């Protein structure tokens, strides 16, 4: 009885499966016809959607070929290459026999826009082409790509990411060798060094010199002004001495000693000359001092020392 029941179920399945498959094929044929009408009306995008629906209902060499043909017209070269190639793997299919010339011509057109890239490198490295994962080495097959520039990247734990841009040429095969550099790790000793105890000393280390900026507004300003002021004082002094030369020492008051006269002409000229030179030199220092990069003044103070350093 059990065996009879099993045979009965198989008979019922076989008797009902035929009509279901036939219905699917009929539905696929209707969708294909509607898609062909859309192609003739200049609506390839809508036609492709109906070809894809027909393929999902009843896949066949015909649906592969129709998708490939419309994808060629839409310049979707990678999809067209795949679907046309699959259709031509069924050379005995009646539809393929009838349309072989069109299929081969369309496939040749797609090949004019597609190249291959072969990727090699260390095992376990995940590879990305154009930002999309294509597998993990060494199990990465040659990748078909549309002609043009594309990025090839790879990552692996403990290594710096790899990234390279290559140019795909139609009908040509390119190769990329993945090379990864390890991420450097530095082992820094964590044991602190022992610091000897400080011993009292009568002379402490002098602090770092205080650097006064070398801009014209610092030492050039006060140095130039000081030299110029001293020069002006000496010049004035010399002029006074020149003016009183040969005068007596009494002025309006007369007395026995009034016959003594000043003899200050020569020292006056010397003072006037030195004062003039100092005045000019101070002006030069004041107005023509170099910038901060050209001069520095350092002052160091300690418990028992005084240091003054300058670079002009």
TORMIVEX-379544 format. One record per residue: residue in three letters; x, y, z of N, C-alpha, C, O in turn. Coordinates in steps of 0.2 Angstrom, whole numbers, padded with zeros to 4 digits, always signed. Layout:
N
ALAXYZXYZXYZXYZ;...
***
This chain:
312
UNK+0004-0006+0000+0000+0000+0000+0004+0006+0000+0003+0011-0003;UNK+0010+0006+0004+0014+0012+0004+0017+0013-0003+0018+0019-0005;UNK+0020+0008-0006+0023+0009-0012+0018+0011-0017+0020+0015-0021;UNK+0012+0009-0017+0007+0011-0022+0006+0019-0021+0005+0022-0026;UNK+0005+0021-0014+0004+0028-0013+0010+0032-0016+0008+0038-0018;UNK+0016+0030-0015+0022+0034-0018+0021+0035-0026+0022+0040-0028;UNK+0020+0029-0029+0019+0029-0036+0013+0034-0038+0014+0037-0043;UNK+0008+0034-0034+0002+0038-0036+0004+0045-0035+0002+0049-0040;UNK+0008+0047-0030+0011+0054-0029+0015+0056-0035+0015+0062-0038;UNK+0020+0052-0037+0024+0053-0043+0020+0054-0049+0021+0059-0053;UNK+0015+0050-0050+0011+0051-0056+0007+0057-0056+0007+0061-0062;UNK+0004+0059-0050+0001+0066-0050+0006+0072-0052+0004+0076-0055;UNK+0012+0071-0049+0017+0077-0050+0018+0077-0057+0019+0083-0060;UNK+0020+0071-0061+0022+0072-0068+0016+0074-0072+0017+0077-0077;UNK+0010+0073-0070+0004+0074-0074+0003+0082-0073+0000+0085-0078;UNK+0005+0085-0068+0003+0092-0067+0009+0097-0069+0008+0102-0070;UNK+0015+0094-0068+0021+0098-0070+0022+0100-0077+0024+0106-0078;UNK+0020+0096-0081+0020+0098-0088+0016+0104-0090+0019+0109-0093;UNK+0010+0105-0088+0006+0111-0089+0009+0117-0086+0009+0122-0088;UNK+0012+0116-0080+0015+0122-0076+0021+0124-0080+0022+0130-0081;UNK+0026+0120-0083+0031+0122-0087+0029+0125-0093+0032+0130-0095;UNK+0024+0122-0096+0021+0125-0102+0019+0132-0101+0019+0137-0105;UNK+0016+0133-0095+0013+0140-0094+0018+0145-0093+0018+0150-0095;UNK+0024+0142-0089+0030+0147-0088+0033+0149-0095+0034+0155-0096;UNK+0033+0144-0099+0036+0146-0106+0032+0150-0110+0034+0155-0113;UNK+0025+0149-0109+0021+0154-0113+0021+0161-0110+0021+0166-0114;UNK+0022+0161-0103+0022+0168-0100+0029+0171-0102+0029+0177-0103;UNK+0034+0167-0102+0040+0170-0104+0040+0173-0112+0043+0178-0113;UNK+0037+0169-0116+0036+0171-0123+0032+0178-0124+0034+0182-0128;UNK+0027+0178-0119+0023+0184-0120+0028+0190-0117+0027+0196-0121;UNK+0031+0189-0112+0036+0195-0110+0041+0197-0115+0043+0203-0116;UNK+0044+0192-0118+0049+0193-0123+0046+0197-0129+0049+0201-0132;UNK+0040+0195-0131+0037+0199-0137+0036+0206-0135+0037+0210-0139;UNK+0033+0207-0129+0032+0214-0126+0038+0218-0126+0039+0224-0128;UNK+0044+0214-0124+0050+0218-0124+0053+0220-0131+0056+0225-0132;UNK+0052+0215-0135+0054+0217-0142+0050+0223-0145+0053+0227-0149;UNK+0044+0223-0143+0040+0229-0146+0042+0235-0143+0043+0240-0146;UNK+0044+0235-0136+0047+0241-0133+0054+0243-0137+0055+0249-0137;UNK+0058+0238-0138+0064+0240-0142+0063+0243-0149+0066+0248-0150;UNK+0058+0240-0152+0056+0244-0159+0054+0251-0158+0054+0255-0162;UNK+0051+0252-0152+0048+0259-0150+0054+0263-0147+0052+0269-0145;UNK+0060+0261-0147+0065+0265-0144+0065+0266-0137+0067+0271-0134;UNK+0063+0260-0133+0063+0260-0126+0067+0254-0123+0065+0250-0121;UNK+0074+0255-0124+0078+0249-0122+0078+0248-0115+0079+0242-0113;UNK+0078+0253-0111+0078+0252-0104+0072+0248-0101+0073+0243-0097;UNK+0066+0250-0104+0060+0246-0102+0060+0239-0105+0058+0234-0102;UNK+0063+0238-0111+0063+0232-0114+0068+0227-0110+0066+0221-0109;UNK+0073+0230-0107+0078+0225-0103+0074+0223-0097+0076+0217-0095;UNK+0070+0227-0094+0067+0225-0088+0062+0219-0090+0062+0214-0086;UNK+0059+0219-0095+0054+0214-0097+0058+0207-0099+0056+0202-0097;UNK+0064+0208-0102+0068+0202-0104+0071+0199-0097+0071+0193-0097;UNK+0072+0203-0092+0075+0200-0086+0069+0197-0082+0070+0191-0079;UNK+0063+0199-0083+0057+0196-0080+0056+0189-0084+0055+0184-0080;UNK+0056+0189-0090+0056+0183-0094+0061+0178-0092+0059+0172-0092;UNK+0067+0180-0091+0072+0176-0089+0071+0173-0082+0073+0167-0081;UNK+0068+0177-0077+0067+0174-0071+0061+0169-0071+0061+0165-0067;UNK+0057+0170-0076+0051+0165-0076+0054+0159-0079+0052+0153-0077;UNK+0057+0159-0085+0060+0153-0088+0066+0155-0092+0067+0157-0098;UNK+0072+0154-0088+0079+0155-0091+0080+0150-0097+0079+0145-0097;UNK+0083+0153-0102+0085+0150-0108+0090+0153-0112+0092+0159-0110;UNK+0093+0150-0117+0098+0153-0121+0095+0159-0124+0098+0164-0126;UNK+0089+0159-0126+0085+0165-0129+0085+0171-0124+0086+0176-0127;UNK+0083+0170-0118+0083+0175-0113+0090+0178-0112+0091+0184-0112;UNK+0095+0174-0112+0102+0176-0111+0104+0181-0117+0106+0186-0116;UNK+0102+0178-0123+0104+0182-0129+0100+0188-0130+0103+0193-0131;UNK+0094+0189-0128+0090+0195-0129+0093+0200-0124+0093+0206-0125;UNK+0094+0198-0118+0097+0203-0113+0104+0205-0115+0105+0211-0115;UNK+0108+0201-0118+0114+0203-0120+0114+0208-0126+0118+0213-0126;UNK+0109+0207-0131+0108+0211-0136+0106+0218-0134+0109+0223-0137;UNK+0101+0219-0130+0099+0225-0128+0104+0229-0123+0105+0235-0123;UNK+0108+0225-0119+0113+0228-0115+0119+0231-0119+0122+0236-0118;UNK+0120+0228-0125+0125+0230-0130+0123+0237-0132+0127+0242-0133;UNK+0116+0238-0134+0114+0244-0136+0114+0250-0131+0115+0256-0132;UNK+0114+0247-0124+0114+0252-0119+0122+0253-0116+0123+0256-0111;UNK+0127+0250-0120+0134+0251-0118+0135+0248-0111+0140+0250-0108;UNK+0131+0243-0109+0133+0240-0103+0137+0234-0105+0135+0228-0105;UNK+0144+0235-0106+0148+0230-0109+0149+0224-0105+0149+0218-0108;UNK+0150+0225-0099+0152+0219-0095+0146+0214-0094+0147+0208-0095;UNK+0140+0216-0093+0134+0212-0093+0132+0209-0100+0131+0203-0100;UNK+0133+0213-0105+0132+0211-0112+0137+0205-0113+0135+0200-0116;UNK+0143+0206-0112+0148+0201-0113+0146+0194-0110+0147+0189-0113;UNK+0144+0195-0103+0142+0189-0100+0136+0185-0103+0137+0179-0104;UNK+0131+0189-0104+0125+0186-0106+0125+0183-0114+0123+0178-0115;UNK+0129+0187-0118+0130+0184-0125+0134+0178-0125+0133+0173-0129;UNK+0139+0178-0120+0144+0172-0120+0140+0166-0118+0141+0160-0120;UNK+0136+0167-0113+0132+0161-0110+0127+0159-0116+0126+0153-0117;UNK+0124+0163-0119+0119+0161-0125+0123+0157-0130+0120+0152-0133;UNK+0129+0159-0132+0132+0155-0137+0135+0149-0135+0138+0145-0139;UNK+0135+0147-0128+0137+0141-0126+0132+0135-0127+0133+0130-0126;UNK+0126+0137-0130+0121+0133-0132+0120+0133-0140+0115+0135-0142;UNK+0125+0130-0143+0125+0131-0151+0119+0127-0154+0118+0129-0160;UNK+0116+0122-0151+0111+0118-0154+0104+0121-0153+0099+0118-0155;UNK+0104+0126-0149+0097+0129-0147+0094+0132-0154+0098+0136-0157;UNK+0088+0131-0155+0085+0134-0162+0086+0141-0162+0087+0144-0168;UNK+0084+0145-0157+0085+0152-0157+0092+0154-0158+0093+0159-0162;UNK+0097+0151-0155+0104+0153-0156+0106+0152-0163+0109+0156-0166;UNK+0104+0146-0166+0106+0144-0173+0103+0150-0177+0107+0152-0182;UNK+0097+0152-0176+0094+0157-0181+0097+0164-0180+0098+0167-0185;UNK+0100+0165-0174+0102+0172-0173+0110+0172-0171+0112+0177-0168;UNK+0113+0167-0173+0120+0167-0171+0124+0173-0174+0129+0175-0170;UNK+0123+0175-0180+0127+0180-0183+0126+0187-0179+0131+0190-0178;UNK+0120+0188-0177+0119+0194-0173+0122+0194-0166+0125+0198-0163;UNK+0122+0188-0163+0125+0187-0156+0132+0187-0157+0135+0191-0152;UNK+0136+0184-0162+0143+0185-0162+0145+0192-0164+0150+0194-0161;UNK+0141+0195-0168+0143+0202-0169+0143+0207-0163+0147+0211-0162;UNK+0137+0206-0159+0137+0210-0153+0142+0208-0148+0145+0212-0145;UNK+0144+0202-0148+0149+0200-0143+0156+0203-0145+0160+0205-0141;UNK+0157+0203-0152+0163+0206-0154+0164+0213-0152+0169+0216-0151;UNK+0158+0217-0153+0158+0224-0151+0159+0225-0144+0163+0230-0142;UNK+0156+0220-0139+0158+0221-0132+0165+0220-0131+0168+0224-0126;UNK+0169+0216-0134+0176+0214-0133+0180+0220-0135+0185+0221-0132;UNK+0177+0225-0139+0181+0231-0141+0181+0236-0135+0185+0241-0135;UNK+0178+0235-0130+0177+0239-0124+0179+0236-0117+0178+0239-0112;UNK+0182+0230-0117+0183+0226-0111+0190+0224-0111+0193+0221-0116;UNK+0193+0224-0105+0200+0221-0104+0200+0217-0098+0195+0217-0094;UNK+0205+0214-0097+0206+0209-0091+0211+0212-0086+0216+0215-0089;UNK+0211+0210-0080+0216+0212-0075+0217+0205-0071+0212+0203-0068;UNK+0223+0203-0071+0225+0197-0066+0229+0200-0060+0234+0204-0061;UNK+0226+0198-0054+0229+0200-0048+0232+0195-0044+0229+0189-0043;UNK+0238+0196-0042+0242+0191-0038+0245+0194-0032+0245+0200-0031;UNK+0247+0190-0027+0250+0193-0021+0249+0188-0015+0248+0182-0017;UNK+0251+0190-0009+0251+0185-0004+0244+0182-0002+0238+0185-0003;UNK+0243+0176+0000+0237+0173+0002+0234+0176+0008+0237+0178+0012;UNK+0227+0176+0007+0223+0179+0013+0222+0186+0012+0219+0189+0017;UNK+0224+0189+0007+0223+0197+0006+0217+0198+0002+0216+0195-0003;UNK+0212+0202+0005+0206+0203+0002+0207+0209-0003+0210+0214-0002;UNK+0205+0208-0010+0206+0213-0015+0199+0216-0017+0194+0213-0017;UNK+0200+0223-0018+0195+0227-0021+0196+0230-0027+0202+0233-0028;UNK+0192+0230-0032+0193+0233-0038+0187+0238-0039+0181+0236-0039;UNK+0189+0244-0040+0184+0249-0041+0180+0250-0035+0174+0252-0035;UNK+0183+0248-0029+0179+0249-0023+0175+0243-0021+0172+0243-0016;UNK+0174+0238-0025+0170+0232-0024+0175+0226-0023+0180+0225-0026;UNK+0173+0222-0018+0177+0216-0016+0176+0211-0022+0171+0209-0024;UNK+0182+0208-0024+0182+0203-0029+0185+0196-0027+0186+0192-0031;UNK+0186+0196-0020+0188+0190-0017+0194+0190-0013+0197+0196-0012;UNK+0197+0185-0011+0203+0184-0007+0208+0180-0010+0206+0174-0013;UNK+0214+0182-0011+0219+0179-0014+0221+0172-0010+0220+0172-0004;UNK+0223+0167-0014+0224+0167-0021+0218+0165-0026+0218+0164-0032;UNK+0212+0165-0023+0206+0163-0026+0202+0169-0029+0196+0170-0029;UNK+0206+0173-0033+0203+0179-0037+0204+0178-0044+0210+0178-0047;UNK+0199+0176-0048+0200+0175-0055+0201+0182-0059+0200+0187-0056;UNK+0203+0181-0065+0204+0187-0069+0198+0191-0069+0192+0189-0070;UNK+0198+0198-0068+0192+0202-0068+0191+0206-0075+0196+0209-0077;UNK+0185+0205-0077+0184+0209-0084+0181+0216-0082+0177+0217-0078;UNK+0184+0221-0085+0183+0228-0084+0182+0232-0090+0185+0230-0095;UNK+0178+0237-0089+0177+0241-0095+0184+0246-0096+0187+0247-0091;UNK+0186+0247-0102+0192+0251-0103+0192+0258-0099+0186+0261-0098;UNK+0198+0260-0097+0198+0266-0093+0202+0265-0086+0204+0259-0085;UNK+0203+0270-0082+0206+0269-0076+0202+0266-0071+0196+0268-0070;UNK+0205+0262-0066+0202+0259-0061+0207+0258-0055+0212+0257-0056;UNK+0204+0258-0049+0208+0257-0043+0208+0250-0041+0203+0247-0041;UNK+0214+0248-0039+0215+0241-0036+0218+0242-0029+0223+0245-0028;UNK+0214+0240-0024+0216+0240-0017+0216+0234-0014+0212+0229-0016;UNK+0219+0233-0008+0220+0227-0004+0221+0229+0003+0224+0233+0005;UNK+0218+0224+0007+0219+0225+0015+0221+0218+0018+0219+0213+0015;UNK+0225+0219+0023+0226+0213+0027+0228+0215+0034+0231+0220+0035;UNK+0226+0211+0039+0228+0213+0046+0235+0213+0047+0239+0209+0045;UNK+0237+0219+0050+0244+0220+0052+0248+0223+0046+0254+0224+0047;UNK+0245+0225+0041+0249+0228+0035+0245+0234+0033+0239+0235+0034;UNK+0249+0239+0030+0247+0245+0027+0243+0243+0021+0244+0239+0017;UNK+0237+0247+0020+0233+0246+0014+0237+0247+0008+0241+0251+0007;UNK+0235+0243+0003+0238+0244-0004+0233+0247-0008+0227+0246-0008;UNK+0235+0252-0013+0231+0255-0017+0235+0257-0023+0240+0261-0023;UNK+0232+0256-0029+0236+0257-0035+0230+0258-0041+0225+0255-0041;UNK+0231+0263-0045+0227+0265-0051+0230+0262-0057+0236+0263-0059;UNK+0226+0258-0061+0229+0255-0067+0224+0257-0073+0218+0259-0072;UNK+0226+0257-0079+0222+0258-0085+0221+0252-0089+0225+0248-0091;UNK+0214+0251-0089+0212+0245-0093+0212+0247-0100+0208+0252-0102;UNK+0215+0243-0105+0214+0243-0112+0210+0238-0115+0211+0232-0113;UNK+0206+0240-0120+0202+0235-0123+0206+0229-0126+0210+0231-0130;UNK+0203+0223-0125+0207+0217-0128+0213+0216-0125+0216+0211-0128;UNK+0215+0219-0120+0222+0218-0117+0221+0215-0110+0216+0216-0107;UNK+0226+0212-0108+0226+0209-0101+0232+0213-0097+0238+0213-0099;UNK+0230+0216-0091+0234+0219-0087+0236+0215-0080+0232+0210-0079;UNK+0241+0216-0077+0243+0212-0071+0244+0217-0065+0248+0222-0066;UNK+0243+0215-0059+0244+0219-0053+0247+0214-0048+0244+0209-0046;UNK+0253+0216-0045+0256+0212-0040+0255+0216-0033+0257+0221-0032;UNK+0251+0213-0029+0250+0216-0022+0256+0215-0018+0258+0209-0017;UNK+0258+0221-0016+0264+0220-0011+0262+0224-0005+0260+0230-0005;UNK+0262+0221+0001+0260+0225+0007+0266+0226+0012+0270+0222+0013;UNK+0266+0232+0015+0271+0233+0020+0268+0233+0027+0263+0235+0028;UNK+0272+0229+0031+0269+0228+0038+0269+0235+0042+0273+0239+0041;UNK+0264+0235+0046+0264+0241+0051+0269+0241+0056+0269+0236+0060;UNK+0274+0246+0056+0279+0246+0061+0277+0246+0068+0272+0251+0070;UNK+0279+0242+0073+0277+0243+0080+0284+0244+0084+0289+0240+0083;UNK+0284+0249+0088+0290+0251+0092+0289+0248+0099+0284+0250+0102;UNK+0294+0245+0101+0293+0242+0108+0297+0247+0113+0303+0247+0113;UNK+0294+0251+0117+0297+0256+0121+0297+0254+0128+0292+0251+0131;UNK+0303+0254+0131+0304+0252+0138+0300+0256+0142+0300+0262+0142;UNK+0297+0253+0147+0293+0256+0152+0296+0257+0158+0293+0261+0163;UNK+0302+0254+0160+0305+0254+0166+0308+0261+0167+0313+0262+0163;UNK+0306+0265+0171+0309+0272+0172+0316+0271+0175+0318+0267+0179;UNK+0321+0275+0172+0328+0275+0174+0328+0279+0181+0325+0284+0183;UNK+0333+0276+0185+0334+0279+0192+0337+0286+0192+0342+0286+0188;UNK+0335+0291+0195+0338+0297+0195+0341+0298+0201+0339+0298+0207;UNK+0348+0300+0201+0352+0301+0207+0349+0307+0211+0347+0312+0208;UNK+0350+0306+0217+0347+0311+0222+0352+0318+0221+0358+0317+0220;UNK+0348+0323+0221+0352+0330+0220+0356+0331+0226+0353+0331+0232;UNK+0362+0334+0226+0366+0336+0231+0367+0343+0231+0367+0347+0226;UNK+0366+0346+0237+0367+0353+0238+0373+0356+0235+0378+0353+0236;UNK+0373+0362+0232+0379+0365+0229+0379+0372+0230+0373+0375+0229;UNK+0385+0375+0231+0385+0382+0232+0383+0386+0226+0381+0392+0226;UNK+0385+0383+0220+0384+0386+0213+0379+0382+0210+0381+0377+0207;UNK+0373+0385+0209+0368+0382+0205+0369+0383+0198+0372+0388+0196;UNK+0367+0378+0194+0367+0379+0186+0364+0385+0184+0358+0387+0186;UNK+0367+0389+0180+0364+0395+0177+0358+0393+0173+0359+0389+0169;UNK+0353+0397+0174+0347+0396+0169+0349+0397+0162+0353+0401+0160;UNK+0344+0395+0158+0345+0396+0151+0345+0403+0149+0341+0407+0152;UNK+0350+0405+0145+0350+0413+0143+0343+0415+0140+0340+0411+0137;UNK+0341+0421+0143+0335+0424+0140+0337+0427+0134+0341+0432+0134;UNK+0334+0425+0128+0336+0428+0122+0331+0434+0120+0325+0433+0120;UNK+0334+0440+0119+0330+0445+0117+0330+0446+0110+0335+0445+0106;UNK+0324+0447+0107+0323+0446+0100+0328+0451+0096+0329+0456+0099;UNK+0330+0449+0090+0334+0453+0086+0330+0458+0082+0333+0461+0077;UNK+0324+0459+0083+0320+0464+0078+0323+0471+0080+0326+0473+0085;UNK+0322+0475+0075+0325+0482+0075+0322+0486+0081+0324+0491+0083;UNK+0316+0484+0084+0312+0487+0089+0315+0485+0096+0313+0488+0101;UNK+0320+0480+0096+0323+0479+0103+0330+0482+0104+0330+0488+0105;UNK+0335+0478+0103+0342+0481+0105+0344+0486+0100+0348+0491+0102;UNK+0342+0486+0094+0345+0491+0089+0341+0498+0091+0344+0503+0090;UNK+0335+0497+0094+0332+0504+0096+0336+0507+0101+0338+0513+0101;UNK+0336+0503+0107+0340+0507+0112+0347+0508+0112+0350+0513+0114;UNK+0351+0503+0108+0358+0504+0107+0359+0510+0102+0363+0515+0104;UNK+0355+0511+0097+0356+0516+0092+0354+0523+0096+0358+0528+0095;UNK+0349+0523+0099+0347+0529+0103+0352+0531+0108+0353+0537+0109;UNK+0355+0526+0112+0360+0528+0117+0366+0531+0114+0368+0536+0116;UNK+0368+0528+0108+0374+0530+0105+0373+0537+0102+0377+0542+0102;UNK+0367+0538+0099+0366+0544+0096+0365+0550+0101+0367+0556+0100;UNK+0362+0548+0107+0362+0553+0112+0368+0555+0115+0370+0561+0116;UNK+0373+0550+0116+0379+0552+0118+0383+0556+0113+0387+0561+0115;UNK+0382+0554+0107+0386+0558+0102+0383+0565+0102+0387+0570+0101;UNK+0377+0566+0103+0374+0573+0103+0377+0577+0109+0378+0583+0108;UNK+0378+0573+0115+0380+0577+0120+0388+0579+0119+0390+0584+0121;UNK+0392+0574+0116+0399+0576+0115+0399+0582+0110+0403+0586+0110;UNK+0395+0582+0105+0395+0587+0100+0393+0594+0103+0397+0599+0102;UNK+0388+0594+0107+0387+0600+0111+0392+0602+0115+0394+0608+0115;UNK+0395+0598+0119+0401+0599+0123+0407+0602+0119+0410+0607+0121;UNK+0408+0599+0113+0414+0602+0109+0412+0609+0106+0416+0613+0106;UNK+0406+0610+0104+0404+0617+0102+0405+0622+0107+0407+0627+0106;UNK+0403+0620+0113+0404+0625+0119+0411+0627+0120+0413+0632+0121;UNK+0415+0622+0120+0422+0623+0121+0425+0627+0115+0429+0631+0116;UNK+0423+0626+0109+0426+0630+0104+0423+0637+0104+0427+0642+0103;UNK+0417+0638+0107+0414+0645+0108+0418+0649+0113+0419+0655+0112;UNK+0420+0645+0118+0423+0649+0124+0431+0650+0123+0434+0652+0128;UNK+0434+0647+0118+0441+0647+0117+0443+0655+0117+0440+0659+0114;UNK+0449+0656+0121+0452+0662+0122+0448+0667+0126+0450+0673+0127;UNK+0442+0665+0129+0439+0670+0133+0442+0669+0140+0445+0665+0142;UNK+0441+0675+0144+0443+0675+0151+0439+0671+0155+0433+0669+0153;UNK+0441+0670+0161+0437+0666+0166+0433+0670+0171+0430+0667+0175;UNK+0432+0676+0170+0429+0681+0174+0422+0683+0172+0417+0684+0176;UNK+0421+0683+0165+0415+0686+0163+0414+0693+0164+0419+0697+0162;UNK+0409+0695+0167+0408+0702+0169+0411+0704+0175+0412+0710+0176;UNK+0413+0699+0179+0417+0701+0185+0424+0702+0184+0427+0697+0181;UNK+0427+0707+0186+0434+0709+0184+0438+0708+0191+0436+0709+0196;UNK+0444+0705+0190+0448+0704+0196+0455+0703+0194+0457+0703+0188;UNK+0460+0701+0199+0467+0700+0197+0468+0694+0193+0473+0694+0189;UNK+0464+0689+0193+0465+0683+0189+0461+0683+0183+0462+0678+0179;UNK+0459+0689+0181+0455+0689+0175+0459+0689+0168+0456+0688+0163;UNK+0465+0689+0169+0470+0689+0163+0470+0682+0161+0473+0681+0155;UNK+0468+0677+0164+0469+0670+0162+0463+0668+0157+0457+0670+0158;UNK+0465+0666+0151+0460+0664+0146+0459+0657+0145+0464+0653+0146;UNK+0453+0654+0142+0452+0647+0140+0456+0645+0134+0457+0649+0129;UNK+0459+0639+0134+0462+0637+0128+0459+0630+0127+0462+0624+0128;UNK+0453+0630+0124+0449+0624+0123+0447+0623+0116+0442+0619+0114;UNK+0450+0626+0111+0448+0625+0104+0450+0618+0102+0445+0615+0099;UNK+0456+0616+0103+0458+0609+0100+0454+0604+0104+0451+0599+0100;UNK+0453+0603+0110+0448+0598+0113+0441+0599+0111+0438+0594+0110;UNK+0439+0605+0110+0432+0606+0107+0431+0603+0101+0426+0600+0099;UNK+0436+0604+0096+0435+0601+0089+0436+0593+0090+0432+0590+0086;UNK+0440+0590+0094+0440+0583+0095+0433+0580+0098+0431+0575+0095;UNK+0431+0584+0103+0424+0582+0106+0419+0582+0100+0414+0578+0100;UNK+0419+0588+0097+0414+0589+0091+0414+0583+0086+0409+0581+0084;UNK+0420+0581+0084+0421+0576+0079+0419+0569+0082+0415+0566+0078;UNK+0421+0568+0088+0419+0561+0091+0411+0561+0092+0408+0556+0090;UNK+0408+0567+0094+0401+0567+0095+0397+0566+0088+0392+0563+0088;UNK+0400+0570+0083+0397+0569+0076+0397+0562+0074+0392+0559+0071;UNK+0403+0558+0075+0403+0551+0073+0399+0547+0077+0395+0542+0074;UNK+0398+0548+0083+0394+0544+0087+0386+0545+0085+0382+0540+0085;UNK+0385+0551+0084+0378+0553+0082+0376+0549+0076+0370+0547+0075;UNK+0380+0550+0071+0379+0546+0064+0379+0539+0065+0374+0535+0062;UNK+0384+0536+0069+0384+0529+0070+0377+0526+0074+0375+0521+0072;UNK+0375+0530+0079+0369+0528+0082+0363+0528+0078+0359+0524+0078;UNK+0363+0533+0073+0357+0534+0068+0357+0528+0064+0352+0525+0062;UNK+0363+0526+0062+0364+0520+0057+0362+0514+0061+0358+0510+0058;UNK+0364+0513+0067+0362+0507+0071+0354+0507+0072+0351+0502+0071;UNK+0351+0513+0073+0344+0513+0074+0340+0512+0068+0335+0508+0069;UNK+0342+0514+0062+0338+0514+0057+0339+0508+0052+0335+0506+0048;UNK+0345+0505+0053+0347+0500+0048+0349+0493+0051+0352+0489+0049;UNK+0346+0492+0057+0347+0486+0061+0344+0480+0057+0339+0481+0054;UNK+0347+0474+0057+0344+0468+0054+0338+0465+0058+0337+0467+0063;UNK+0334+0461+0054+0328+0458+0057+0330+0453+0062+0336+0452+0064;UNK+0325+0450+0065+0326+0445+0070+0330+0439+0068+0333+0436+0073;UNK+0330+0437+0062+0334+0431+0060+0341+0433+0060+0345+0428+0059;UNK+0343+0439+0060+0350+0441+0059+0354+0443+0065+0360+0444+0065;UNK+0350+0444+0071+0354+0446+0077+0350+0444+0083+0344+0443+0083;UNK+0354+0442+0088+0351+0440+0094+0355+0443+0100+0361+0444+0100;UNK+0352+0444+0106+0355+0446+0112+0353+0441+0117+0347+0441+0119;UNK+0358+0438+0121+0357+0433+0126+0359+0435+0132+0365+0438+0133;UNK+0355+0435+0138+0357+0437+0144+0356+0431+0149+0351+0428+0150;UNK+0362+0429+0152+0362+0423+0157+0363+0426+0164+0368+0429+0165;UNK+0359+0424+0169+0360+0426+0176+0361+0420+0180+0357+0415+0179;UNK+0366+0420+0185+0367+0414+0190+0368+0417+0196+0369+0423+0197;UNK+0368+0413+0201+0370+0415+0208+0377+0419+0209+0377+0423+0213;UNK+0381+0416+0205+0388+0420+0205+0391+0421+0198+0397+0422+0197;UNK+0386+0422+0193+0389+0424+0187+0384+0428+0183+0378+0428+0184;UNK+0387+0432+0178+0383+0436+0174+0386+0435+0167+0392+0436+0166;UNK+0381+0433+0162+0384+0432+0155+0380+0436+0150+0373+0436+0151;UNK+0383+0440+0146+0380+0443+0141+0383+0441+0134+0389+0442+0133;UNK+0378+0439+0129+0381+0436+0123+0377+0440+0118+0371+0441+0118;UNK+0380+0441+0112+0377+0445+0107+0379+0442+0100+0385+0441+0099;UNK+0374+0442+0095+0376+0440+0088+0373+0446+0084+0367+0446+0084;UNK+0377+0449+0080+0374+0455+0076+0376+0454+0069+0374+0458+0065;
***
